[in-house]
Each structure stands twice: as structure tokens, then as C-alpha cells.
Amino acid sequence: MRLEVFASLVLTLHAAAIADTDRKEREINPPDSENRVKTKAPPKDVDPPNRPTVDYPINFTQSTEGAKYVCDDTNARGRANIYCSGKLLEAVMAKQLYPDSKTYVDRPLKENRTGPEVYKDFMAQFPEELDQIDAEKLRKFVDANFDVEGQELTQCTLSDWSEQPRGLLDIGDTKLRDFAFQLNKIWNELCREVDEKVKDDPERYSLLYVPHKFIAPGGRFREFYYWDAYWIIRGLLASNMYDTSKAMILNFKHIVDTIGFIPNGGRVYYLQRSQPPLFAAMVYEYYAATSDIDLVKEVLPSLERELKFWRKNRNVTVEMGDAEYKMLQYRTPANVPRPESFREDVTIAAQFTDLTKKRQFWQDIGSAAESGWDFSSRWFADSQNLSTIETTNVVPVDLNAFYCFNLNIMAYLHGELGNADKELQWMHEYVEFREQFRNVFYVAEGKGWYDYNLRTKQHNLKFYPSMAVPLFTGCYDRLGMREANQLYDQMSDMGAFDFVGGIPTSLVKSSMQQWDFPNGWSPLNHMVIEGLRKSGNSRMQRKAFDLAEKWVLSNYRVFVADRAMWEKYNVASGAPRGGGGGEYEVQAGFGWTNGVILDLLSTYGDRLKFEDVLNDALPADEPIPVPHGRSIDVTKPSPQLLLTLPLVFALLRALIW
């Protein structure tokens, strides 16, 4: 009995030490609380989208056998046959009425029309097979029954926006400060609000209603998107826009309370897949900046409900030796073409003659979209071809690191609310999961954390920035830095830090996918930078500053040339430019790109200098970077540790007794 009590005591002390370390490093001293930036079309030197070309017949008529649709009348009453499945959707895609498949499924029905009426009229007017339908007649039918996409979203006014936010005034270099002010203006361009008509008459729209304003990513991404919002909120907080950040969090609370989880984005055709679970992290960042404990209390049940969704619907058993581990994976149940990329999905799947293989392909495609990495060699059996995608065979290191992060955050938030029992419960779960996480993903020979493949029973030892996500989420033993140091050395040996524009998404050069070389993405670069910065190791912190400088440099140079911020960048080209590949043209805006730059300028703004950025050089005698705007009071224990101490004393009394 005493051994059990002692073990519990050790676990509690260890968890408290971890929580206290994390709390101290993230303590923030929040600052006191018209011209539009015009963007260009994608520059001509950007690589074109990677749209499939085939030399085999394509049949757009879809079998219903074994189909699990992206939406149906249980969650999209009156509109499933318009936006998610059925002959009308198949006909529009077969006749390629629009260059982008997403255009049609974003168009709302006209005010005097309903989904069942439109579908009935379509079937009456177009009884022939798809290949016999006249494209021009079909176009006229669509135009007669649908409004233009985007009309159900209005550009809104941001009440908490200011031209020169106090947080950005602390950026030392005047030119970089002006860059930050220019990005700050773009928030006004990206602000969206859902028309009340969507709430009153939802069956006319593919758009999901949310009650508050939000920042959209930009371009074709008009609606809210899940994981984009985390980095958007990081940027909003740098701009001191606390009300807008809170509004976006409350929108996600509304969505979780309404449908039980947060979908990929704000459309009915996303209702069977999510994105990396960062809702709790958004609340954590907002609370760290504002100390708004009432908001934490309000959203905590929704955070717990979302985590239950992942545990229940995305769990997978990993067998390693005699041990079994419960992990998570990206795995949508839908096994049909994605409506927003319908033509592309049908075209590639046409090479499979067996319907079962097509269904598996479409499930793996949708599951990769759930990961946010759509698409990457990371999911391919041969690391080259999209047709070999096997996402549901992959147990991803980043998803489980995010889940680990969530467990730690839940413990922290309960501690802030004074819920000592729940704090300890979540902290125990965090420590136990972190140990299981290490057993599944850490490869000693590879000196890092890697995805695990259920089919091959092996780890994927190629470089992807996902291997650094445990640094970002703190899902490793931070009392000993061996694993973090080894990962840093491994990434350096792999050449991940060698590119002038930042960190590429992989080193696979022949897949032609947008989440591969040579593209670099803001969230991935940011997570690597933040993971290194939070490590407490001086050489890793220096590299964090170096990488932050590179990323600011790339974005700044392209912004000056294009007057635009892009969703992705080519990090390997001599002259930085927007990235390419994927299923669509590179998009401007861009929410998470702006958010990352503003956060980096807020963090390193007292050290970054315009001349250094232009020269792309880090002076050798620079001091170890000290994150700007964050203070660490090592003389005072954190509230979380104070809440844990009574539990420790109780255990000591039990041990003595």
C-alpha cells in the first residue's frame, strides 16, 4: 500500500513540476487593451496546381453501394442531394462548369427555391445519362436556381481593430513595424459575418451558421476553417484584438454544442471530417493574454466534449511487441469523393476498377484532408503517387502530440478554476499518455518522433516537420532534454535548416504535392520555431531566432514584390515566391500566414532588424534570444503548483500514517 502511495506521490510531484515549468515559460504580461491592402492574382512564376491528367475513361455516375456520404438528411436536411451527393452534383462536375469544384458547392439556392424542389426539377429536365447532358443547358439551370457563391457572407467591421496596436508598437525596427501595421490592416479585409438568412433558412445553403464575426483564411476559403483559426488567433492577440479572438472561440463553442465536434470548415460537405484539434490551445492562448477566467469557465465543457469526439471516433490500437497502445489517427468515415474536389477525386480513382478500392482511396483522401496536409508524400505508400495514399494505415505523430497538448491544457485550465480533483485527473492522464506517446513514436536510432505505419509495422523515418510537433506541444520529458537535443541534431543532419526561405514540408522532391518540397507553410515553420524557443536550450533558441528571421524575410520579400501574403511559400528558390502544387491556385490573404508573422514580430520584434533581414544574416555575437513581451518570475510558484501542494501534503500524511 505504501508503495502505491509513494508512486502516486512521485507522479504528482513530477506532473506538478512539468506544469509549473510550462506555466512559468508561458506567463504573459498582456498590453493594455483605412487603407486596404490590395492583393494581386497569383504571380506568373508560381508553380501551377497539380491537376490530374489521365488516359482512361472516367465515369462520374457514382454507385450507392457501400457509400458513406459526407452529409445526408440526418445532418444536412434538404440539401444533401444538392451539395454532397446525387446526380446534380455529378453532372456539374462531369461537365466541368467551373475550373474549381468548390465553386458549385458554395453557391446558395435562390431565395424562392428549396433543395428538394431544385433536385426534382433537375431530374425532370435531365433524365438522360450524364454523358448525354448538354453543358450549356445545365449551366443555365444552375444559374436559374443558384445565387453566386459568397453572398451569404458579409464583410464586417472589427470593433477592436486599431491602426497601430500597442503590441506592435514595441517592434524596434521602424520598417518591420510598418510591415506589421500593413498586415494588421488585412484583418479588416478578411473579417466575415454569416448572414442571418443562413440561420433562418439553413436548407438553402452549404454554409454552416455561426453567430459571431470571424477571420477567414482568404481566397477560395471564404468560411471558417478549424486549425487555421489557431494561428489567426495568435496574430489577433499580437494585434491586441481580444474581442475578435473571443468571438472566434465562441463560434467554435457554438459548433461543438450544436454538432458535437469542430468540422474541417464551415460547410455541410465538411461534416464527416475535422482538422487537427487545437480548440483548447486557442482558449489557452487567449486566456494567457487576457486572464478572462469567465470565458474559460464558459467553454470548458465544450473542450471536453470535443476531446471525447476524438477519443471515441478516431481511436486506434497500436500493437508493439506484447504491448497495446490506444492512439488517435485521422480517419473520416466518409468514402465518397469530396464535393469541393469532386472532379479531382473521381478522376484519380478512375484507375481503380474495383469499387472497394475506390471507396478506400476516397476515405484515405478525406482522412488526409482531415490532417490539414492535403496532400503529402507522408501519406503515400510509395512516397510519390497520390494513388497509393494510405492515410488510415498511418498513426500520425502530430495528431497524438496535439492530443497530448490538450490533456495538459485541460489540467492547467481546471487548475486555474480551482478544480483540484479534475486538475489532478487530467494531469495523470497527460503524464500517462505522454509515456505511451514516447513508446509508440520515439525511435532511438532515428533520434526523433516519427509516424507509425500499421501495415508495415514500421516508422516512416523521412523528414517531415511533424516530427518537431512534440517540441511545440511539450509532449516529452522536459526535466531531461536528451530527446529534444537528439531531435534537433537529427533535423540538422537531415538538412531541414539549410534552406534560405525557411523549413520545407518534406525533402521529397517528386510528389508534386503542395505539402511537400519545396513548399514551406506558416503553421509548420511556426511550430518548429516555437518548439525550439520553448526548449530552454540556448543553441536551440538561437536556431529558433534564425528560423524566425528566415521566415520573416521570405514573407517580407514576397509581400514587397506581390503586395500579397500567400498561404504557402517556395522556400528553396533563390528569390522567395508563393508556393505551388496541389489542387488549386496559390491563395492570397492569408489568415494563418499573417498570424504567424505578427506573432513572430511580437516575440522577436526587439531583436529583428531590417538590415539583418535584407542580408539574411544572423550576427554571430547575438545574445540568446529572450522572447519579447513575456516575463518569467522564478521567485514565485505558479497557481497550478499551489493548487497541487495540498494534494501532495495529503499523500505525505497517508505515507507517514
C-alpha positions, 0 to 999 in steps of 0.5 A: 500500500505504501508503495502505491502511495509513494508512486502516486506521490512521485507522479504528482510531484513530477506532473506538478513540476512539468506544469509549473515549468510550462506555466512559468515559460508561458506567463504573459504580461498582456498590453493594455487593451483605412487603407486596404491592402490590395492583393494581386492574382497569383504571380506568373512564376508560381508553380501551377496546381497539380491537376490530374491528367489521365488516359482512361475513361472516367465515369462520374455516375457514382454507385450507392453501394457501400457509400458513406456520404459526407452529409445526408438528411440526418445532418444536412436536411434538404440539401444533401442531394444538392451539395454532397451527393446525387446526380446534380452534383455529378453532372456539374462536375462531369461537365466541368462548369467551373475550373474549381469544384468548390465553386458549385458547392458554395453557391446558395439556392435562390431565395424562392427555391428549396433543395428538394424542389431544385433536385426534382426539377433537375431530374425532370429536365435531365433524365438522360445519362450524364454523358448525354447532358448538354453543358450549356443547358445545365449551366443555365439551370444552375444559374436559374436556381443558384445565387453566386457563391459568397453572398451569404457572407458579409464583410464586417467591421472589427470593433477592436481593430486599431491602426497601430496596436500597442503590441506592435508598437514595441517592434524596434525596427521602424520598417518591420513595424510598418510591415506589421501595421500593413498586415494588421490592416488585412484583418479588416479585409478578411473579417466575415459575418454569416448572414442571418438568412443562413440561420433562418433558412439553413436548407438553402445553403452549404454554409454552416451558421455561426453567430459571431464575426470571424477571420477567414483564411482568404481566397477560395476559403471564404468560411471558417476553417478549424486549425487555421483559426489557431494561428489567426488567433495568435496574430489577433492577440499580437494585434491586441484584438481580444474581442475578435479572438473571443468571438472566434472561440465562441463560434467554435463553442457554438459548433461543438454544442450544436454538432458535437465536434469542430468540422474541417470548415464551415460547410455541410460537405465538411461534416464527416471530417475535422482538422487537427484539434487545437480548440483548447490551445486557442482558449489557452492562448487567449486566456494567457493574454487576457486572464478572462477566467469567465470565458474559460469557465464558459467553454470548458465543457465544450473542450471536453466534449470535443476531446471525447469526439476524438477519443471515441471516433478516431481511436486506434490500437497500436500493437508493439511487441506484447504491448497495446497502445490506444492512439488517435489517427485521422480517419473520416468515415466518409468514402465518397469523393469530396464535393469541393474536389469532386472532379479531382477525386473521381478522376484519380480513382478512375484507375481503380476498377474495383469499387472497394478500392475506390471507396478506400482511396476516397476515405484515405483522401478525406482522412488526409484532408482531415490532417490539414496536409492535403496532400503529402508524400507522408501519406503515400505508400510509395512516397510519390503517387497520390494513388497509393495514399494510405492515410488510415494505415498511418498513426500520425505523430502530430495528431497524438502530440496535439492530443497530448497538448490538450490533456495538459491544457485541460489540467492547467485550465481546471487548475486555474478554476480551482478544480483540484480533483479534475486538475489532478485527473487530467494531469495523470492522464497527460503524464500517462499518455505522454509515456505511451506517446514516447513508446509508440513514436520515439525511435532511438536510432532515428533520434526523433518522433516519427509516424507509425505505419500499421501495415508495415509495422514500421516508422516512416523515418523521412523528414517531415516537420511533424516530427518537431510537433512534440517540441511545440506541444511539450509532449516529452520529458522536459526535466531531461532534454536528451530527446529534444537535443537528439531531435534537433541534431537529427533535423540538422543532419537531415538538412531541414535548416539549410534552406534560405526561405525557411523549413520545407514540408518534406525533402521529397522532391517528386510528389508534386504535392503542395505539402511537400518540397519545396513548399514551406507553410506558416503553421509548420515553420511556426511550430518548429520555431516555437518548439525550439524557443520553448526548449530552454536550450540556448543553441536551440533558441538561437536556431529558433531566432534564425528560423524566425528571421528566415521566415520573416524575410521570405514573407517580407520579400514576397509581400514587397514584390506581390503586395500579397501574403500567400498561404504557402511559400517556395522556400528553396528558390533563390528569390522567395515566391508563393508556393505551388502544387496541389489542387488549386491556385496559390491563395492570397490573404492569408489568415494563418500566414499573417498570424504567424508573422505578427506573432513572430514580430511580437516575440522577436520584434526587439531583436529583428532588424531590417538590415539583418533581414535584407542580408539574411544574416544572423550576427554571430555575437547575438545574445540568446534570444529572450522572447519579447513581451513575456516575463518569467518570475522564478521567485514565485510558484505558479497557481497550478503548483499551489493548487497541487501542494495540498494534494501532495501534503495529503499523500505525505500524511497517508505515507507517514500514517 
